[in-house]
Amino acid sequence: MTIVAIDRVQLGASARDKQDAIRQAGELLVRGGCVAPAYVNGMLAREQTLSTYIGNGVAIPHGQHENIRDIYTTGISVLQLPDGVEWEDSARAYLVIGIAANADDHVGVLANLAAVVEDEDAATELIHATDASLIVERLSRPREAEV
């Protein structure tokens, strides 16, 4: 199973609030066979302790350490919200990337995500993508070696 798969990408979604967005991103991970349903509750609990909004319209909700037993395999889900959802203060999330990672897999996953979304143009490209395969390709692309 690949970390980013087209069946875990939902384009053109809408959410009532950030909790709804987290549930939807978590449900994509559940349906994709990455996590047990209990993992979604861990994602919601994690958000209550520290915001997962990372800027450029992107949030990366994930479970807590206690939820490691609910992860079957490392995976990412992507919920694209064209109208966005208020995440914190005046910040809106347009791309909610659910993360489930076994052991230290999360280090590489987060590093790749950070490289993509820290670039405002790359984040905007994903926020407005009309083809899920573009999102899969961009998030699966190996990080370029730093010169």
Buried (B, 14 or more C-beta within 10 A) or exposed (E): EEBBBBEBBBBEBEBEEBBBBBBBBBBBBBEBEBBBEBBBBBBBEBBEEEBBBBEBBBBBBBBBEEBBEBBBBBBBBBBBBEEBBEBEEEBBBBBBBBBBBEEEBBEBBBEBBBBBBEEEEBBBBBBEBEEBEBBBEBBBEEEEEEE
